[in-house]
Amino acid sequence: MAGRILLVGCGHMGFAFLSCWREEGWAVDVVEVNEGRRGIALGLGACVYEDVETLRASGRTGDVEMVVYCVRPQVSEDVVCGYNFLGEDVIHVSVMAGVGLERLASFLGGDRKWVRMMPNTPVLVGKGMMVSMGNEELSAGDREKIDGWYGGCGRNEWIEDEGLMNVVTALSGSGPAYVFYYIELMGLLGESLGLDSELSEELALRVVEGAAEMVKVSRAQGVGVRSLKEGVISKGGTTEAAFRYLDGEGVGLREVLEQAVTAARDRAEEIGS
């Protein structure tokens, strides 16, 4: 890539992207109001600015090819409008939950190229999952550029139904927190039952890590995740006893998860309304 990436906001997700891009050797400029975060970005080799006015005064925006907005959706309009001076060939990428393409386009006007993207935090270790949707101005070549820019961060998939983006947000964007919560709870549970706390958390971590790898390998062989689950649940065994409780005699885990993910989806819809 000959041009530069402009990152607006260097919080958790912005930092994850910046780390990935710098590892890949991309040239990145960062606009960040927080002094501490600017210092972190500077330490990663980015060119750093405290606001859009300072950026404009630098004269370094002529070769920007992509601008990525990693700010809170509540301030989306105020932030994005400040970048209407960028050329119409620049690709604008929003990772702001709940803010739709039509609304994003209204912030800048004209035939601007927009991508609405939902990533998750494993981007930080190159294992992120991103789901994207572009507007009509985005060409097939532009999509290839996006895939190239984000290739080192994980995997990017494209969808055509924007109504599904809030589902992606609830399932994948929030998803790592669900897994972290599982590891935390299983670790604490093991400790409460007598295991060493460090060993207990390590067991939970290895279960998640190993099971995920088994799913990847088995899918390539045409074996689904349900078959893997059933392979662990032997009749009359310990796992079967656990699943009798999980599947209805006790908490009804499926219903609990459905309610949790639905709540996250509904909140994404509220933010965008």
Summary of the structure (lengths in Angstrom):
residues: 273
radius of gyration: 21.5
end to end distance: 36.0
largest distance: 71.5
contacts: 809
relative contact order: 0.09
helix: 59%
strand: 15%
